[in-house]
Amino acid sequence: MAPEQFLVGIAILSLSTSTGSSPCQTENKGMLNCSKRNLSYLPDSIPRSISRLDLSSNSLNLSEVRNSLHDFSSLIFLNLSNNYNNVLNSKTFAGLLKLQTLDITGCSLTFLDTEVFKNVVQLKALILRNNKLQYLQPAHFSSLRVLKFLDLSFNNIKMMDKKLLQQLENIQSVQLSGNPWTCNSSVYPLKQWLKDKKVSGVICAVPPELQGRDILTLTIKVPNIKELLRFRRSENSSPTPLNGTFTTTSSPQKADYTWQYLVGVLVGAISLSLLLALAVKCKLFQKYIASYRHRPLSEGDYSSQYDTESTDVVIAGRGWEGMPPSQVRNPANRDVNEDDDGFIEDNYIQATDKKEEDEDEDDDISFTLQ
Protein backbone atom coordinates (compact mmCIF):
# COMPACT_ATOMS: atom_id res chain seq x y z
CA MET A 1 0.00 0.00 0.00
CA ALA A 2 1.31 3.39 -0.97
CA PRO A 3 1.96 5.87 1.83
CA GLU A 4 -0.55 8.30 0.35
CA GLN A 5 -3.34 5.75 0.51
CA PHE A 6 -2.46 4.89 4.10
CA LEU A 7 -2.67 8.52 5.20
CA VAL A 8 -6.03 8.97 3.47
CA GLY A 9 -7.39 5.89 5.24
CA ILE A 10 -6.26 7.19 8.64
CA ALA A 11 -7.91 10.55 7.94
CA ILE A 12 -11.20 8.91 7.00
CA LEU A 13 -11.09 6.70 10.10
CA SER A 14 -10.40 9.61 12.41
CA LEU A 15 -13.22 11.62 10.83
CA SER A 16 -15.72 8.81 11.28
CA THR A 17 -14.58 8.29 14.84
CA SER A 18 -14.97 11.97 15.71
CA THR A 19 -18.38 12.06 14.07
CA GLY A 20 -19.57 9.00 15.91
CA SER A 21 -18.38 10.35 19.28
CA SER A 22 -21.08 13.06 19.17
CA PRO A 23 -24.58 11.58 19.46
CA CYS A 24 -26.28 14.86 18.52
CA GLN A 25 -26.88 16.27 15.06
CA THR A 26 -27.15 19.86 13.99
CA GLU A 27 -30.31 20.70 12.08
CA ASN A 28 -31.84 23.78 10.51
CA LYS A 29 -31.94 27.09 12.39
CA GLY A 30 -29.10 26.03 14.66
CA MET A 31 -31.09 23.27 16.35
CA LEU A 32 -28.93 20.63 18.00
CA ASN A 33 -30.95 17.41 17.97
CA CYS A 34 -30.07 15.02 20.79
CA SER A 35 -33.47 13.32 20.85
CA LYS A 36 -33.84 9.56 21.37
CA ARG A 37 -30.17 8.96 22.05
CA ASN A 38 -30.74 7.07 25.30
CA LEU A 39 -28.75 9.71 27.14
CA SER A 40 -28.35 9.56 30.89
CA TYR A 41 -25.92 12.50 31.02
CA LEU A 42 -25.38 15.58 28.91
CA PRO A 43 -22.63 14.95 26.36
CA ASP A 44 -19.53 17.08 26.80
CA SER A 45 -19.47 17.66 23.05
CA ILE A 46 -22.53 19.92 23.19
CA PRO A 47 -21.38 23.50 22.59
CA ARG A 48 -22.18 25.75 25.52
CA SER A 49 -23.07 28.55 23.11
CA ILE A 50 -25.89 26.59 21.51
CA SER A 51 -29.21 28.47 21.26
CA ARG A 52 -31.59 25.59 20.46
CA LEU A 53 -31.36 22.20 22.10
CA ASP A 54 -33.58 19.14 21.85
CA LEU A 55 -33.01 16.58 24.62
CA SER A 56 -36.37 14.86 24.37
CA SER A 57 -37.02 11.12 24.85
CA ASN A 58 -33.93 10.36 26.90
CA SER A 59 -33.24 9.27 30.48
CA LEU A 60 -31.86 12.56 31.76
CA ASN A 61 -32.23 13.46 35.41
CA LEU A 62 -31.73 17.18 35.70
CA SER A 63 -31.44 17.04 39.48
CA GLU A 64 -27.95 15.57 39.10
CA VAL A 65 -25.03 17.98 39.02
CA ARG A 66 -23.59 16.41 35.85
CA ASN A 67 -26.75 17.37 33.97
CA SER A 68 -26.77 20.97 35.05
CA LEU A 69 -27.90 23.49 32.44
CA HIS A 70 -26.31 26.51 34.11
CA ASP A 71 -23.63 26.92 31.45
CA PHE A 72 -26.08 27.07 28.53
CA SER A 73 -26.86 30.74 29.00
CA SER A 74 -27.52 31.33 25.29
CA LEU A 75 -30.44 28.90 25.04
CA ILE A 76 -33.70 30.33 23.73
CA PHE A 77 -35.33 26.95 22.99
CA LEU A 78 -35.15 23.84 25.21
CA ASN A 79 -37.03 20.57 24.77
CA LEU A 80 -36.90 18.22 27.77
CA SER A 81 -40.04 16.23 26.99
CA ASN A 82 -40.33 12.54 27.84
CA ASN A 83 -37.54 12.51 30.39
CA TYR A 84 -38.13 11.24 33.90
CA ASN A 85 -37.73 14.58 35.64
CA ASN A 86 -40.16 14.17 38.50
CA VAL A 87 -38.30 16.74 40.59
CA LEU A 88 -37.63 20.28 39.37
CA ASN A 89 -36.38 22.93 41.79
CA SER A 90 -35.30 26.55 41.71
CA LYS A 91 -31.78 25.61 40.49
CA THR A 92 -32.87 23.52 37.50
CA PHE A 93 -33.17 26.45 35.09
CA ALA A 94 -30.87 28.91 36.83
CA GLY A 95 -28.80 30.89 34.37
CA LEU A 96 -31.17 30.47 31.42
CA LEU A 97 -32.04 34.16 31.29
CA LYS A 98 -32.65 34.16 27.51
CA LEU A 99 -34.88 31.11 27.37
CA GLN A 100 -38.16 31.74 25.54
CA THR A 101 -39.62 28.27 24.92
CA LEU A 102 -39.57 25.39 27.41
CA ASP A 103 -41.14 21.99 26.75
CA ILE A 104 -41.48 19.62 29.75
CA THR A 105 -44.10 17.30 28.30
CA GLY A 106 -44.47 13.78 29.70
CA CYS A 107 -41.94 14.04 32.53
CA SER A 108 -44.18 12.50 35.24
CA LEU A 109 -44.23 15.75 37.18
CA THR A 110 -46.43 15.64 40.28
CA PHE A 111 -45.11 18.73 42.02
CA LEU A 112 -43.45 21.99 41.04
CA ASP A 113 -41.29 24.11 43.30
CA THR A 114 -42.81 27.58 43.58
CA GLU A 115 -39.51 29.10 42.39
CA VAL A 116 -38.83 26.66 39.55
CA PHE A 117 -39.42 29.37 36.90
CA LYS A 118 -37.92 32.22 38.86
CA ASN A 119 -34.92 32.70 36.54
CA VAL A 120 -36.55 32.23 33.13
CA VAL A 121 -38.03 35.70 33.07
CA GLN A 122 -38.06 35.87 29.23
CA LEU A 123 -40.16 32.73 28.85
CA LYS A 124 -42.98 33.12 26.32
CA ALA A 125 -44.14 29.52 25.83
CA LEU A 126 -44.41 26.89 28.57
CA ILE A 127 -45.56 23.34 27.77
CA LEU A 128 -46.44 21.11 30.74
CA ARG A 129 -48.86 18.72 29.08
CA ASN A 130 -49.21 15.02 29.90
CA ASN A 131 -47.89 15.17 33.47
CA LYS A 132 -49.48 14.42 36.85
CA LEU A 133 -49.83 17.93 38.22
CA GLN A 134 -52.82 18.43 40.52
CA TYR A 135 -52.56 22.01 41.68
CA LEU A 136 -50.71 25.14 40.59
CA GLN A 137 -50.06 28.22 42.70
CA PRO A 138 -49.82 31.87 41.67
CA ALA A 139 -46.17 31.87 42.80
CA HIS A 140 -45.30 29.47 39.99
CA PHE A 141 -45.97 32.18 37.42
CA SER A 142 -45.13 35.34 39.35
CA SER A 143 -41.89 35.84 37.36
CA LEU A 144 -43.37 34.97 33.96
CA ARG A 145 -44.57 38.43 33.03
CA VAL A 146 -44.19 37.93 29.23
CA LEU A 147 -45.69 34.42 29.06
CA LYS A 148 -48.09 34.15 26.11
CA PHE A 149 -48.71 30.43 25.64
CA LEU A 150 -49.42 27.82 28.34
CA ASP A 151 -50.24 24.14 27.86
CA LEU A 152 -51.55 22.32 30.94
CA SER A 153 -53.58 19.69 29.14
CA PHE A 154 -53.81 16.08 30.32
CA ASN A 155 -52.82 16.56 33.93
CA ASN A 156 -54.84 15.95 37.12
CA ILE A 157 -55.92 19.55 37.67
CA LYS A 158 -59.43 19.86 39.12
CA MET A 159 -59.67 23.58 39.81
CA MET A 160 -57.74 26.77 39.16
CA ASP A 161 -57.43 29.37 41.88
CA LYS A 162 -58.80 32.84 41.18
CA LYS A 163 -55.46 34.40 42.09
CA LEU A 164 -53.77 32.05 39.63
CA LEU A 165 -56.17 33.13 36.91
CA GLN A 166 -55.35 36.74 37.67
CA GLN A 167 -51.64 35.90 37.43
CA LEU A 168 -52.27 34.43 33.96
CA GLU A 169 -54.22 37.43 32.72
CA ASN A 170 -51.68 38.19 29.98
CA ILE A 171 -51.89 34.70 28.49
CA GLN A 172 -53.03 34.79 24.86
CA SER A 173 -53.41 31.04 24.26
CA VAL A 174 -53.98 28.23 26.74
CA GLN A 175 -54.66 24.49 26.59
CA LEU A 176 -56.57 22.98 29.55
CA SER A 177 -58.29 19.93 28.03
CA GLY A 178 -57.91 16.43 29.44
CA ASN A 179 -58.10 17.44 33.12
CA PRO A 180 -60.73 16.10 35.57
CA TRP A 181 -62.45 19.42 36.16
CA THR A 182 -64.87 19.69 39.09
CA CYS A 183 -67.93 21.64 38.00
CA ASN A 184 -69.56 23.08 41.10
CA SER A 185 -70.21 26.69 42.11
CA SER A 186 -66.46 27.26 42.54
CA VAL A 187 -65.86 26.85 38.81
CA TYR A 188 -67.54 30.20 38.11
CA PRO A 189 -64.28 32.27 37.99
CA LEU A 190 -62.73 29.71 35.62
CA LYS A 191 -65.76 29.91 33.34
CA GLN A 192 -65.51 33.70 33.19
CA TRP A 193 -61.76 33.49 32.51
CA LEU A 194 -62.26 30.93 29.70
CA LYS A 195 -64.98 33.11 28.23
CA ASP A 196 -62.68 36.14 28.18
CA LYS A 197 -59.88 34.09 26.58
CA LYS A 198 -62.30 32.45 24.14
CA VAL A 199 -61.16 28.97 25.15
CA SER A 200 -63.47 25.99 24.71
CA GLY A 201 -63.13 22.25 25.14
CA VAL A 202 -62.66 22.35 28.92
CA ILE A 203 -64.89 19.43 29.93
CA CYS A 204 -66.43 18.59 33.32
CA ALA A 205 -65.52 15.28 34.95
CA VAL A 206 -67.62 15.55 38.11
CA PRO A 207 -70.39 15.51 39.21
CA PRO A 208 -71.67 12.55 37.15
CA GLU A 209 -74.72 14.54 36.05
CA LEU A 210 -72.47 17.01 34.19
CA GLN A 211 -69.77 14.67 33.00
CA GLY A 212 -68.83 15.53 29.44
CA ARG A 213 -70.31 19.05 29.55
CA ASP A 214 -68.24 22.01 28.42
CA ILE A 215 -67.76 24.50 31.27
CA LEU A 216 -68.74 27.36 28.98
CA THR A 217 -72.21 25.82 28.46
CA LEU A 218 -73.04 25.66 32.17
CA THR A 219 -75.46 28.01 33.88
CA ILE A 220 -73.87 28.60 37.25
CA LYS A 221 -75.23 30.53 40.17
CA VAL A 222 -72.88 33.33 41.12
CA PRO A 223 -71.30 32.38 44.47
CA ASN A 224 -70.90 34.81 47.31
CA ILE A 225 -67.66 36.57 48.14
CA LYS A 226 -66.43 33.83 50.45
CA GLU A 227 -66.92 31.22 47.76
CA LEU A 228 -65.09 33.37 45.24
CA LEU A 229 -62.10 33.62 47.54
CA ARG A 230 -62.18 29.94 48.43
CA PHE A 231 -62.09 27.72 45.38
CA ARG A 232 -61.14 24.41 46.83
CA ARG A 233 -64.28 23.08 48.41
CA SER A 234 -64.11 21.07 51.61
CA GLU A 235 -64.71 17.34 51.45
CA ASN A 236 -67.82 17.73 53.60
CA SER A 237 -69.65 19.68 50.88
CA SER A 238 -71.15 18.33 47.68
CA PRO A 239 -72.63 20.13 44.63
CA THR A 240 -76.34 19.78 44.02
CA PRO A 241 -77.43 20.62 40.46
CA LEU A 242 -80.87 22.06 39.89
CA ASN A 243 -81.76 22.96 36.30
CA GLY A 244 -78.14 23.79 35.56
CA THR A 245 -77.85 26.02 38.60
CA PHE A 246 -75.60 24.89 41.39
CA THR A 247 -75.94 25.29 45.12
CA THR A 248 -73.77 23.81 47.80
CA THR A 249 -75.40 21.43 50.25
CA SER A 250 -73.67 20.89 53.55
CA SER A 251 -73.06 17.35 54.70
CA PRO A 252 -75.29 15.77 57.42
CA GLN A 253 -72.38 15.81 59.85
CA LYS A 254 -71.98 19.55 59.47
CA ALA A 255 -75.72 20.07 59.82
CA ASP A 256 -75.78 18.01 63.05
CA TYR A 257 -73.17 20.27 64.58
CA THR A 258 -75.21 23.33 63.62
CA TRP A 259 -78.36 21.96 65.29
CA GLN A 260 -76.40 21.14 68.42
CA TYR A 261 -75.20 24.74 68.67
CA LEU A 262 -78.73 26.10 68.18
CA VAL A 263 -80.21 23.77 70.79
CA GLY A 264 -77.46 24.71 73.25
CA VAL A 265 -78.14 28.43 72.81
CA LEU A 266 -81.91 27.91 73.18
CA VAL A 267 -81.56 25.84 76.36
CA GLY A 268 -79.21 28.42 77.85
CA ALA A 269 -81.63 31.27 77.14
CA ILE A 270 -84.59 29.39 78.68
CA SER A 271 -82.57 28.49 81.79
CA LEU A 272 -81.49 32.11 82.29
CA SER A 273 -85.10 33.31 81.97
CA LEU A 274 -86.29 30.81 84.60
CA LEU A 275 -83.57 31.85 87.02
CA LEU A 276 -84.52 35.51 86.66
CA ALA A 277 -88.22 34.71 87.21
CA LEU A 278 -87.46 32.76 90.41
CA ALA A 279 -85.21 35.53 91.68
CA VAL A 280 -87.93 38.16 91.20
CA LYS A 281 -90.47 36.09 93.15
CA CYS A 282 -88.10 35.36 96.01
CA LYS A 283 -88.89 37.44 99.13
CA LEU A 284 -85.26 37.76 100.10
CA PHE A 285 -84.51 39.23 96.72
CA GLN A 286 -87.41 41.65 97.04
CA LYS A 287 -86.15 42.83 100.43
CA TYR A 288 -82.72 43.30 98.96
CA ILE A 289 -84.13 45.44 96.18
CA ALA A 290 -86.38 47.37 98.60
CA SER A 291 -83.38 48.34 100.74
CA TYR A 292 -82.14 50.45 97.84
CA ARG A 293 -85.41 52.32 97.40
CA HIS A 294 -85.13 55.89 98.81
CA ARG A 295 -87.82 58.47 99.06
CA PRO A 296 -87.88 61.93 100.64
CA LEU A 297 -89.61 62.15 104.04
CA SER A 298 -92.53 64.51 104.48
CA GLU A 299 -92.45 67.47 106.83
CA GLY A 300 -94.49 65.52 109.34
CA ASP A 301 -91.95 62.73 109.39
CA TYR A 302 -89.20 65.18 110.12
CA SER A 303 -91.20 66.73 112.94
CA SER A 304 -91.94 63.37 114.50
CA GLN A 305 -88.34 62.25 114.30
CA TYR A 306 -86.68 65.47 115.28
CA ASP A 307 -88.74 67.48 117.85
CA THR A 308 -87.22 70.24 119.91
CA GLU A 309 -87.30 68.40 123.20
CA SER A 310 -85.60 65.27 121.92
CA THR A 311 -82.96 67.43 120.32
CA ASP A 312 -82.29 69.26 123.54
CA VAL A 313 -82.04 66.00 125.40
CA VAL A 314 -79.60 64.56 122.92
CA ILE A 315 -77.49 67.70 122.98
CA ALA A 316 -77.54 67.80 126.76
CA GLY A 317 -76.59 64.15 126.96
CA ARG A 318 -73.62 64.70 124.74
CA GLY A 319 -72.27 67.60 126.69
CA TRP A 320 -73.24 70.39 124.32
CA GLU A 321 -74.98 72.53 126.90
CA GLY A 322 -72.48 75.34 126.51
CA MET A 323 -72.85 75.56 122.74
CA PRO A 324 -74.65 78.71 121.61
CA PRO A 325 -78.12 78.07 120.27
CA SER A 326 -77.14 79.70 117.00
CA GLN A 327 -74.85 76.73 116.29
CA VAL A 328 -77.52 74.14 116.96
CA ARG A 329 -79.26 73.07 113.75
CA ASN A 330 -82.87 72.11 114.22
CA PRO A 331 -83.77 69.24 111.88
CA ALA A 332 -87.44 70.10 112.13
CA ASN A 333 -86.88 73.21 110.03
CA ARG A 334 -84.59 71.49 107.50
CA ASP A 335 -85.59 71.58 103.88
CA VAL A 336 -85.91 68.05 102.55
CA ASN A 337 -84.47 68.85 99.15
CA GLU A 338 -81.43 70.73 100.52
CA ASP A 339 -78.06 69.06 100.84
CA ASP A 340 -76.19 69.29 104.13
CA ASP A 341 -73.23 71.45 103.18
CA GLY A 342 -71.89 71.92 106.72
CA PHE A 343 -73.01 75.58 107.10
CA ILE A 344 -75.79 76.90 109.32
CA GLU A 345 -78.03 79.55 107.89
CA ASP A 346 -80.26 82.06 109.64
CA ASN A 347 -83.50 80.49 108.54
CA TYR A 348 -82.69 77.35 110.56
CA ILE A 349 -82.79 79.32 113.83
CA GLN A 350 -86.19 79.47 115.49
CA ALA A 351 -87.59 82.72 116.84
CA THR A 352 -87.55 81.48 120.42
CA ASP A 353 -83.92 80.54 120.09
CA LYS A 354 -83.09 83.93 118.76
CA LYS A 355 -84.90 85.57 121.70
CA GLU A 356 -82.93 83.51 124.17
CA GLU A 357 -79.76 84.47 122.40
CA ASP A 358 -80.60 88.13 122.71
CA GLU A 359 -81.27 87.76 126.46
CA ASP A 360 -77.93 86.03 126.91
CA GLU A 361 -76.19 88.86 125.16
CA ASP A 362 -77.95 91.39 127.42
CA ASP A 363 -76.82 89.50 130.48
CA ASP A 364 -73.27 89.45 129.24
CA ILE A 365 -73.35 93.16 128.55
CA SER A 366 -74.87 94.05 131.90
CA PHE A 367 -72.30 91.91 133.67
CA THR A 368 -69.52 93.63 131.87
CA LEU A 369 -70.78 97.07 132.78
CA GLN A 370 -70.86 96.33 136.48
Secondary structure, DSSP 4 states (H G I P E B T S, - for coil): --HHHHHHHHHHHHHHHHHHT---EE-GGGEEE-TTS--SS--TTS-TT-SEEE--SS---TTSGGG--TT-TT-SEEE-TTS------TTTTTT-TT--EEE-TTS------TTTTSS-TT--EEE--SS------GGGGTT-TT--EEE--SS------HHHHHHTTT-SEEE-TTS-EE-SGGGHHHHHHHHHHT----BEEESGGGTT-BGGG---PPP-HHHHH--S--TTEEEEEETTEEEEEEPHHHHHHHHHHHHHHHHHHHHHHHHHHHHHH-HHHHHHHHTT---PPPHHHHHHHS-HHHHHHHHHHTT-TTS-GGG---GGG--TTS---S---GGGS-HHHHHHHHHHHHHHHHHHH-
